Amino acid sequence: RKSTRLNSSHLVISYAVFFFFFFNDTATTEIYTLSLHDALPIWDNIELIQSPVEDAPIEILADAALFHFTHDILRTPGAVENVVSHLKPGAQVVASGLKWARWGSPANLLVLQAALISVTSIEGLAEPWSNLAPLVETLEVASMLGGGVFVATAKTKV
């Protein structure tokens, strides 16, 4: 069984909104980290936390969180719990990424091809948002691009 611990993830806090970035490739991670460190002096409202998301020391309550094509983070229950527990009541949560389309859809060939180069496991591609669902209210999921991509929106519990 593969470890669910992420190689490198970045949590960027800006205007009390969480953004997540994940890279499997060490060189890409190093280049991206250097770029973020170069950009940080320009904005005083951005904090970079380089840590596995489930262990990230988040010291604020944010207004929103965006999980944008972060399948490995969404499939790590501790990571999702850590983020949601640091959101204000009623905060907006948006998640997007790959998902399996209906059975037999040609879109699944593209989903598989994209997943093999961008995630550590294809586990949970049927409902990538399932670890988020019990932690939020009013979860709505829309499919697009032939059913191979989803956008989920929700609010944290009040």
SVG drawing of the C-alpha trace seen along z (x, -y; Angstrom):
<svg xmlns="http://www.w3.org/2000/svg" viewBox="-27 -44 42 46">
<polyline fill="none" stroke="black" stroke-width="0.4" points="0.0,0.0 1.3,-3.4 1.8,-6.0 -0.8,-8.7 1.9,-11.1 2.5,-13.7 6.0,-14.3 5.6,-18.1 2.6,-20.3 2.3,-24.0 -0.4,-25.8 -0.6,-29.5 -2.7,-31.7 -3.8,-35.0 -6.6,-37.2 -7.6,-34.5 -8.2,-32.0 -6.4,-28.7 -4.9,-27.5 -3.2,-24.2 -0.5,-23.1 1.0,-19.6 3.8,-18.3 5.2,-14.8 8.3,-16.0 11.1,-17.2 12.5,-19.6 9.1,-21.2 8.6,-21.6 12.0,-23.3 11.4,-25.7 7.9,-26.5 9.1,-27.1 11.8,-29.4 9.3,-31.3 6.9,-31.7 9.7,-32.8 10.7,-35.4 7.1,-36.7 6.4,-36.8 8.2,-40.1 5.9,-41.8 2.7,-40.9 2.5,-41.2 -0.7,-39.2 0.7,-35.8 2.2,-33.1 3.7,-30.0 3.6,-26.9 5.6,-24.0 4.3,-21.0 2.1,-18.0 -1.4,-19.5 -2.5,-17.1 0.3,-18.5 0.3,-22.1 0.3,-24.6 -2.5,-26.8 -2.9,-29.7 -5.9,-31.5 -9.6,-30.9 -10.0,-31.5 -13.0,-32.7 -12.7,-30.1 -10.7,-27.2 -9.9,-26.1 -8.8,-22.6 -7.9,-22.9 -6.9,-19.6 -5.4,-18.4 -6.7,-14.8 -4.1,-13.4 -5.0,-16.1 -8.7,-15.4 -8.1,-11.7 -6.2,-12.2 -8.8,-12.5 -6.4,-14.2 -5.5,-16.9 -9.2,-17.7 -10.0,-17.8 -7.1,-20.1 -8.2,-22.6 -11.9,-22.5 -11.2,-22.9 -9.4,-26.2 -12.3,-27.7 -14.8,-30.2 -18.4,-28.9 -20.2,-29.3 -17.0,-29.6 -17.0,-28.8 -15.3,-25.6 -14.6,-24.8 -13.0,-21.6 -12.3,-20.7 -10.4,-18.0 -10.5,-14.7 -13.2,-12.1 -14.4,-9.0 -17.1,-9.7 -20.0,-7.3 -19.0,-3.7 -18.0,-3.2 -17.4,-6.9 -14.5,-7.7 -13.7,-10.6 -12.4,-7.9 -9.4,-7.3 -8.4,-10.9 -9.0,-10.9 -6.8,-7.8 -4.1,-9.3 -4.1,-12.6 -4.4,-10.8 -1.4,-8.6 0.9,-11.6 -0.7,-13.8 -1.8,-11.7 -0.1,-9.1 -3.2,-6.9 -6.4,-6.6 -8.3,-5.5 -11.4,-7.6 -11.8,-8.9 -15.4,-7.9 -16.1,-10.5 -13.0,-12.5 -14.9,-14.8 -16.1,-12.0 -13.8,-13.0 -15.0,-16.6 -18.7,-15.8 -19.2,-14.9 -17.4,-18.0 -19.5,-20.6 -23.1,-21.5 -24.9,-22.0 -22.3,-20.1 -23.2,-20.4 -21.2,-18.7 -21.2,-19.6 -19.6,-17.4 -18.1,-18.9 -15.8,-18.0 -17.7,-14.8 -18.0,-13.9 -14.3,-13.6 -13.9,-16.8 -15.9,-18.0 -16.5,-21.2 -17.9,-20.8 -19.1,-23.8 -20.1,-23.8 -20.1,-25.9 -18.7,-24.9 -21.1,-24.0 -22.4,-27.0"/>
</svg>
